[in-house]
Amino acid sequence: DLFAHEVEDGFDSVNWAASLPGSTGDVGMYGFSYQGMTQLYAAASYPTALKTICPAMIGYDLYSDWTYEGGAFCLQANLGWAIQLATETARLRSDQQAYQLLYAASRNLPLYDPIPARPQILQDLAPDSFYHDWLDHPHPDEYWEKLSPKGMMQDVDMPMLHIGGWFDPFLRGTLHLYKDMASDGSSPQHLIIGPWAHLPWGRKVGAVDYGLQANSPVDGLQVRWFDQFLKGIDTKVVEQPPVCLFEMGTNRWRYFDSWPDGNQKSYYLVTSGLASVREDSGKLVPEESQEMQQPSETQGLSQIQHTYDLSCDLLVHDPWRPVPAMGGHAGMPVGSCDRTAIDCRTDVLTYTSEPLAEDLHLVGDVVSEVFCTADTPSFDICAVLSEVHPDGRVYNVTQGYRRVNPGDNTTNPLRIRFQATCVRIAQGNQLRLSLSGACFPAYPVNSGTGAFPGESRLMDAQIITLKVSCGEDYPTRVLLPIFRSDAQ
């Protein structure tokens, strides 16, 4: 079972390394993804020889940081990894037929099984895969508490170098671990986040080249970190500001004494009701704008319409043609991509600001609060924050996703947490918030029935009409973390 024996294995591995000929008895660990996770499990076994770790791109709470996002199953990431591990298992067993079938599936797996999230090939050739258990536990229950490093590391206190990427799907876990360790422990905790995806850590991610500064400095930094904490060499690494973030747009590294909260500024959604078909219908308006003021009763109908108040937009999600995943931390390709064609779809609502009078610097956590209902018991909503260039090209900055289940309270706004970011939106460009009912295959298509992906049948998928309300009574908004341009 995946992650069932990593604590014991980690303890044994650290003690083995400490006892090797020539070893000082002090051990450090590094690695990313699964190899990052094994560091956390080893630390949770509290071996005295383990002095420091450098976990990169990890899941700390396996439910919310790795397997599910906003209550939605991370289909593409989980299924892709499950097939990869099943393929390697078949190779180790010398099962040529299973290997060939699984390898072919890893390159092109049509999701047309009766239950799309349960491909028959995995049930037949990998019945013991972790994937089936993960799909069977759609809520943050005791299963996840027992499996997650978070519940095992309350008393861990050692120097850690945390490594993440703005477009890595596990950035939530990296930040979750860093914040817990930085607030609860006394040992140095350093964080570095580049403009990278899960792999590779280079200067070009998606359609954007972030320049020479974006090439990963992690190898050299880890050597200095290990020299400091394993060899006792004063490398001055602990004298640097503990938080190092790459700012996209200016393509430079910025340094902070702690995770920056930023000053939250609200941009409200206002509309004339045609945000799915007209680019000028949906507006993204800063809180101080005059457009947000309520018109007086003496104003005529045309003036009231001009102020966009008390309106709503409708979008129709069609399971035959779900909005595809593109860019961000969950799409293919990952990174910042031109999503102009996506925003032109009639099943995507767009809300665009006026051109910025000055550069806008964002760093930290982005959140959207959306008043949204639907004509089915369950629905999904995907929110994407983008930068619109004067020539009309649209490049995604960050995004979030939320599944709404039967019984969830939709009287209050749905809170959608985006991937954290650090970016400069250039003067003259515009901000845009795009809303849709799918992001496939990053997440399963919601059937609308209320069934979770593990039981959701392809033939039951319904057309879903979503209603997004705006205006004074329904202050749908996105909260942006603003910071000064003269910060470090």
Residue pairs with C-beta under 8 A, 6 or more apart in sequence:
1 130
1 133
2 85
2 130
3 37
3 41
3 62
3 130
3 147
6 37
6 38
6 41
6 42
7 41
7 42
7 44
7 45
7 152
8 45
9 38
9 41
10 38
10 39
10 41
10 42
10 43
10 44
10 45
10 47
11 42
11 45
11 47
13 42
14 27
14 29
14 42
14 45
14 47
14 49
14 50
15 47
15 49
17 23
17 27
17 49
18 25
18 26
18 27
18 47
18 49
19 25
24 230
24 231
25 49
26 49
26 51
26 230
27 47
27 49
27 50
27 51
27 230
28 50
28 51
28 52
28 53
28 54
28 225
28 226
28 229
28 230
29 38
29 39
29 42
29 50
29 52
29 53
29 54
30 39
30 53
30 54
30 56
30 222
30 226
31 38
31 39
31 54
31 55
31 56
32 55
32 56
32 57
32 58
32 163
32 198
33 56
33 57
33 58
33 170
33 198
36 55
36 56
36 57
36 58
37 55
37 58
37 59
37 149
39 53
39 54
39 55
39 58
40 53
40 55
40 58
40 60
40 149
40 152
40 153
40 177
41 149
41 152
42 50
42 53
43 50
43 53
43 153
43 156
43 158
44 149
44 152
44 153
44 156
46 155
46 156
50 158
51 158
51 159
51 229
51 230
52 158
52 159
52 160
52 161
52 225
52 226
52 229
52 230
53 158
53 160
53 161
54 160
54 161
54 162
54 163
54 222
54 225
55 160
55 162
55 163
55 174
55 177
56 162
56 163
56 164
56 174
56 218
57 163
57 164
57 165
57 168
57 170
57 171
57 173
57 174
57 198
58 65
58 149
58 170
58 173
58 174
58 177
59 65
59 66
59 67
59 148
59 149
59 170
59 173
60 148
60 149
60 150
60 173
60 174
60 176
60 177
60 180
61 140
61 144
61 148
61 150
61 173
61 176
62 144
62 147
62 148
62 149
63 137
63 140
63 144
63 148
64 140
64 172
64 176
65 170
65 172
65 173
65 176
66 74
66 170
66 173
67 73
67 74
67 78
67 134
67 144
68 74
68 138
68 140
69 172
69 330
69 400
69 401
69 443
70 400
70 401
70 402
70 403
70 416
70 417
71 138
71 402
71 403
71 404
71 405
72 380
72 401
72 402
72 403
72 443
72 444
73 117
73 134
73 135
73 138
73 443
73 444
73 452
73 453
74 169
74 330
74 442
74 443
75 117
75 440
75 441
75 442
75 443
75 444
75 453
76 325
76 330
76 332
76 441
76 442
76 443
77 169
77 330
77 442
78 131
78 134
78 135
79 109
79 117
79 119
79 122
79 131
80 106
82 122
82 126
82 129
82 130
82 131
83 102
83 105
83 106
83 109
83 121
83 122
83 126
84 106
85 126
85 129
85 130
86 98
86 102
86 122
86 125
86 126
86 129
87 99
87 102
87 103
87 106
89 126
90 98
90 99
90 102
90 125
91 99
98 125
101 121
101 125
102 121
102 125
102 126
105 119
105 121
109 119
109 121
111 117
111 119
111 441
112 458
113 119
113 120
113 458
114 457
114 458
114 459
115 453
115 454
115 455
115 456
115 457
115 458
116 444
116 445
116 453
116 456
116 458
117 135
117 444
117 453
117 454
117 456
118 132
118 135
118 454
122 129
122 131
122 132
123 132
133 143
135 453
135 454
136 454
137 143
137 144
138 452
138 453
138 454
145 151
149 177
150 176
150 177
150 180
153 180
154 184
156 181
156 185
157 181
157 184
157 185
157 186
157 187
158 185
158 187
159 187
159 188
159 189
159 225
159 228
159 229
160 177
160 178
160 181
160 187
160 188
160 189
160 190
161 190
161 192
161 221
161 222
161 225
162 174
162 177
162 178
162 181
162 189
162 190
162 191
162 192
163 174
163 191
163 192
163 193
163 218
164 170
164 171
164 174
164 175
164 191
164 192
164 193
164 194
165 171
165 193
165 194
165 195
165 196
165 197
165 198
165 201
166 193
166 194
166 195
166 196
166 246
166 248
166 329
166 398
166 419
166 420
166 421
166 422
167 195
167 196
167 197
167 198
167 205
167 206
167 328
167 329
167 334
167 335
167 336
167 419
168 174
168 196
168 197
168 198
168 329
169 198
169 329
169 330
170 198
171 193
171 329
171 419
171 420
172 419
174 191
174 193
175 191
175 259
175 420
178 189
178 191
178 259
179 259
181 187
181 189
182 189
182 242
182 258
182 259
188 238
188 242
189 242
190 225
190 237
190 238
190 240
190 242
190 243
190 244
191 242
191 243
191 244
191 245
191 259
192 217
192 218
192 221
192 244
192 245
193 244
193 245
193 246
193 422
194 201
194 214
194 216
194 218
194 246
195 205
195 208
195 210
195 214
195 246
195 248
195 335
196 202
196 205
196 214
196 216
197 205
197 206
197 329
197 334
197 335
198 334
201 215
201 216
201 218
202 214
202 215
202 216
203 209
203 210
203 211
203 212
203 213
203 214
203 215
204 210
205 214
205 334
205 335
205 336
206 327
206 333
206 334
206 335
206 336
206 337
207 335
207 336
207 337
207 338
207 395
208 248
208 335
208 336
208 395
210 246
210 248
210 251
211 251
213 246
213 251
213 252
213 253
214 246
214 251
221 237
224 235
224 237
225 235
225 237
227 233
227 235
228 234
228 235
228 237
228 238
240 255
241 255
241 256
241 257
241 488
242 256
242 257
242 258
243 255
243 256
243 257
243 258
243 259
243 260
244 253
244 254
244 255
244 256
245 253
245 254
245 255
245 256
245 260
245 363
245 422
246 252
246 253
246 254
246 422
247 253
247 254
247 361
247 363
247 422
247 423
247 424
248 336
248 397
248 421
248 422
248 423
248 424
249 423
249 424
249 425
249 426
250 424
254 363
254 422
254 487
254 488
255 488
256 487
256 488
259 364
260 363
260 364
260 481
260 483
260 487
261 364
261 365
261 481
262 362
262 363
262 364
262 480
262 481
262 482
262 483
263 481
263 482
263 483
264 479
264 480
264 481
264 482
265 286
265 287
265 479
265 480
265 482
266 286
266 287
266 477
266 478
266 479
266 480
267 284
267 285
267 286
267 287
267 353
267 431
267 433
267 477
267 478
267 479
267 480
268 284
268 285
268 286
268 287
268 292
268 470
268 475
268 476
268 477
269 282
269 283
269 284
269 285
269 351
269 370
269 433
269 468
269 470
269 476
269 477
269 478
270 282
270 283
270 285
270 291
270 292
270 307
270 308
270 309
270 311
270 351
270 470
270 471
271 281
271 282
271 283
271 308
271 311
271 312
271 313
271 351
271 470
272 278
272 281
272 305
272 308
272 311
273 281
273 311
273 312
273 313
274 281
274 282
274 313
275 281
275 282
275 313
275 349
275 350
275 351
275 468
276 313
276 314
276 315
276 346
276 347
276 348
276 349
277 346
279 350
279 352
281 313
282 313
282 349
282 350
282 351
282 352
283 291
283 308
283 351
283 352
283 353
284 351
284 352
284 353
284 431
284 432
284 433
284 478
285 291
285 292
285 353
286 353
287 477
291 307
291 308
293 307
294 307
294 309
294 472
295 303
295 304
295 307
295 309
308 470
308 471
309 471
309 472
310 470
310 471
310 472
310 473
311 469
311 470
311 471
312 467
312 468
312 469
312 470
312 474
313 349
313 467
313 468
313 470
314 465
314 466
314 467
314 468
315 346
315 347
315 348
315 349
315 435
315 436
315 437
315 465
315 466
315 468
316 346
316 347
316 463
316 464
316 465
316 466
317 323
317 347
317 379
317 380
317 436
317 437
317 438
317 446
317 463
317 464
317 465
317 466
318 347
318 463
319 445
319 447
319 461
319 462
319 463
321 347
322 437
322 438
322 440
322 445
323 342
323 345
323 347
323 348
323 382
323 436
323 437
323 438
323 439
323 440
324 331
324 342
324 439
324 440
325 331
325 332
325 439
325 440
325 441
325 442
325 443
326 332
326 333
326 337
326 339
326 342
326 396
327 333
327 334
327 335
327 336
327 337
327 339
327 395
327 396
328 334
328 335
328 384
328 396
328 398
328 399
328 419
329 398
329 399
329 419
330 399
330 401
330 439
330 442
330 443
331 337
331 439
331 442
336 395
336 396
336 397
337 395
337 396
338 393
338 394
338 395
339 384
339 386
339 394
339 395
339 396
339 434
340 392
340 393
340 394
342 348
342 434
343 350
343 386
343 394
343 432
343 434
345 436
347 436
347 437
348 434
348 435
348 436
349 434
349 435
349 436
349 468
350 432
350 433
350 434
351 432
351 433
351 434
351 435
352 388
352 430
352 431
352 432
353 430
353 431
353 432
354 430
355 390
355 427
355 428
355 429
355 430
356 425
356 426
356 427
356 428
356 429
356 430
356 431
357 427
358 427
359 424
359 425
359 426
359 427
359 485
360 424
360 425
360 431
360 480
360 482
361 423
361 424
361 425
361 482
361 483
361 484
361 485
361 487
362 397
362 421
362 422
362 423
362 424
362 425
362 480
362 481
362 482
362 483
363 421
363 422
363 423
363 481
363 483
364 420
364 421
364 422
364 481
364 483
365 417
365 418
365 420
365 481
366 385
366 398
366 400
366 417
366 418
366 419
366 420
366 421
366 478
366 479
366 480
366 481
367 400
367 415
367 416
367 417
367 418
367 478
367 479
368 383
368 400
368 415
368 416
368 418
368 433
368 476
368 477
368 478
368 479
369 413
369 414
369 415
369 416
369 475
369 476
369 477
369 478
369 479
370 381
370 383
370 413
370 414
370 416
370 435
370 468
370 476
371 413
371 414
371 468
371 469
371 470
371 474
371 475
371 476
372 379
372 381
372 404
372 410
372 413
372 414
372 435
372 466
372 467
372 468
372 469
372 476
373 410
373 466
373 467
373 469
374 404
374 448
374 464
374 465
374 466
374 467
375 464
375 465
376 448
376 449
376 450
376 462
376 464
377 405
377 406
377 448
377 449
377 450
378 403
378 404
378 405
378 406
378 446
378 447
378 448
378 449
378 450
378 451
379 404
379 437
379 446
379 448
379 464
379 466
380 401
380 402
380 403
380 404
380 437
380 438
380 439
380 443
380 446
381 401
381 402
381 404
381 414
381 416
381 435
381 436
381 437
381 466
382 399
382 400
382 401
382 435
382 436
382 437
382 438
382 439
382 443
383 399
383 400
383 401
383 402
383 416
383 418
383 433
383 434
383 435
383 478
384 396
384 398
384 399
384 433
384 434
384 435
384 436
385 396
385 397
385 398
385 399
385 418
385 421
385 431
385 432
385 433
385 478
386 394
386 395
386 396
386 397
386 431
386 432
386 433
386 434
387 394
387 395
387 397
387 423
387 425
387 426
387 429
387 430
387 431
387 432
388 394
388 429
388 430
388 431
388 432
389 395
389 429
390 428
390 429
394 432
397 421
397 423
397 425
398 418
398 419
398 420
398 421
398 423
399 418
399 419
399 439
400 416
400 417
400 418
400 419
401 416
401 439
401 442
401 443
402 414
402 415
402 416
403 443
403 446
404 410
404 414
405 450
406 450
413 474
413 475
413 476
424 485
425 431
431 480
433 478
435 468
437 446
437 464
437 466
438 445
438 446
444 453
444 456
445 461
446 456
446 464
447 456
447 457
447 460
447 461
447 462
448 461
448 462
448 463
448 464
449 456
449 460
449 462
451 457
451 460
468 476
469 476
470 476
